[in-house]
Amino acid sequence: MTTLVGLGLGAGLAPDEIAHLTARSIVPVSDNCHAVALDRRIVPLRRKYASLIVDLAEDLDADEPLIRQAPVPRIETLWLLLSRCDVPEPLRPLTVSRLRATRAHAALNAPIALPHIVAAYGVLSTAFISPLLPSLLSAVNPDAIVADTSPLYDF
């Protein structure tokens, strides 16, 4: 469960990406910064969740999978693992897609350029933002928009 939460909230990985990770996939980038090295991209691991994954990876052999199944887990194995976990009532239903969406929401609220967010999320379009728009827009203060419209004209 810790691995799934750490990789979902910390790196926003999809189930098929999580299923094939090994301890070697967790790489240091700089002091206190780690990333997940996938075949086609490097995904930054949020500092808040990095220790969950880094500690696990340090305890494993380099080629040992982070999710211990034999030999390589099937994609539906992740769903089976989540269904057997004792998840607190307010978090039900906990899914990998919810973990990814939570990470994407946090990134979209941070001062990070959208192309970087899209690249780290592993998609080629911004379509993944659509389900997040209501919660993103609810955080916008209408008074602030009316009070300072200059940023709307500076591009």
C-alpha positions in Angstrom: 0.0 0.0 0.0 2.8 2.4 0.9 4.4 1.8 -2.5 1.2 2.5 -4.4 0.6 5.7 -2.4 4.2 6.8 -2.8 4.3 6.2 -6.5 0.8 7.5 -7.1 1.0 10.8 -5.1 4.8 11.2 -5.4 5.3 10.5 -9.1 1.8 10.2 -10.6 2.6 6.9 -12.4 0.0 4.8 -14.2 -0.6 1.2 -13.2 1.3 -0.2 -16.1 4.3 2.0 -15.2 4.2 0.9 -11.5 3.9 -2.8 -12.3 7.3 -2.9 -14.1 9.4 -0.7 -11.7 12.5 -2.1 -10.0 14.6 -0.7 -7.3 17.0 0.5 -10.0 14.2 2.7 -11.4 14.5 5.1 -8.4 17.5 7.4 -9.2 19.0 10.3 -7.3 18.9 13.6 -9.1 20.6 15.9 -6.6 20.7 16.3 -2.8 17.3 15.1 -1.4 15.9 14.9 -4.9 15.0 11.6 -6.6 13.2 10.6 -9.8 11.7 7.5 -11.3 13.5 6.5 -14.5 11.0 5.0 -16.9 11.8 3.8 -20.4 10.7 7.0 -22.2 10.9 9.7 -19.5 12.2 10.7 -16.1 9.5 11.6 -13.5 10.4 13.7 -10.6 9.4 12.2 -7.2 7.9 14.8 -4.9 10.0 15.3 -1.8 7.0 14.8 0.5 6.6 11.2 -0.7 10.2 10.4 -1.8 11.2 8.8 1.5 8.5 6.1 1.2 9.9 4.9 -2.1 13.6 5.6 -1.6 13.7 3.7 1.7 12.0 0.7 0.0 14.3 0.8 -3.0 17.4 0.9 -0.8 16.2 -2.3 1.0 15.8 -4.2 -2.3 18.3 -5.6 -4.8 18.6 -3.4 -7.9 16.6 -5.7 -10.2 13.9 -6.6 -7.6 10.5 -5.3 -8.4 9.0 -2.6 -6.1 5.8 -4.5 -6.0 6.6 -8.0 -5.0 4.8 -10.5 -7.2 6.3 -13.2 -9.4 7.8 -12.6 -11.9 6.3 -9.4 -13.3 2.9 -8.5 -12.0 0.0 -8.3 -14.3 -1.7 -4.9 -14.5 -4.8 -6.1 -12.6 -2.5 -7.1 -9.8 -2.4 -3.5 -8.6 -6.2 -3.4 -8.4 -6.2 -6.6 -6.4 -3.5 -5.3 -4.0 -5.6 -2.1 -3.4 -8.8 -4.1 -2.9 -7.1 -6.1 -0.1 -5.7 -3.0 1.8 -7.4 -1.6 4.8 -8.2 1.9 3.4 -9.6 4.5 5.8 -13.3 5.2 5.1 -12.8 8.8 3.9 -10.4 7.6 1.2 -12.7 5.0 -0.4 -12.4 4.1 -3.2 -8.7 4.5 -3.4 -7.5 3.9 -7.0 -4.3 4.6 -8.9 -6.2 7.0 -11.1 -7.3 9.0 -8.0 -3.7 9.1 -6.8 -2.5 10.4 -10.2 -5.3 13.0 -10.3 -4.3 14.2 -6.8 -0.7 14.6 -7.9 -1.7 16.4 -11.1 -4.0 18.8 -9.1 -1.1 19.7 -6.8 1.2 20.2 -9.8 -1.3 22.4 -11.5 -1.7 24.6 -8.4 2.1 24.9 -8.1 4.1 27.5 -10.0 5.2 24.9 -12.6 5.0 25.5 -16.3 2.2 23.5 -18.0 4.6 21.8 -20.5 6.6 20.4 -17.6 3.5 19.1 -15.9 2.2 17.4 -19.1 5.6 15.8 -19.7 5.9 14.5 -16.2 2.4 13.2 -16.3 3.3 11.2 -19.4 0.7 12.4 -21.9 0.7 14.3 -25.1 -2.3 16.6 -24.5 -3.9 18.5 -21.7 -7.1 16.5 -21.8 -6.3 15.1 -18.3 -7.0 18.6 -16.9 -10.7 18.5 -17.8 -11.9 16.4 -14.8 -9.8 18.7 -12.5 -11.1 22.0 -13.7 -14.0 22.3 -11.2 -11.7 22.0 -8.2 -9.0 24.2 -9.9 -11.5 26.9 -10.6 -13.0 26.8 -7.1 -9.6 27.9 -5.7 -9.6 31.0 -7.9 -10.7 34.2 -6.0 -12.9 36.2 -8.4 -12.0 39.5 -6.6 -8.3 38.9 -7.3 -9.0 38.4 -11.0 -11.0 41.6 -11.2 -8.5 43.6 -9.1 -5.5 42.7 -11.1 -6.1 41.9 -14.8 -2.7 42.9 -16.0 -1.4 39.3 -16.2 -4.2 38.6 -18.7 -2.6 41.0 -21.1 1.1 40.3 -20.7 1.4 37.3 -23.0 
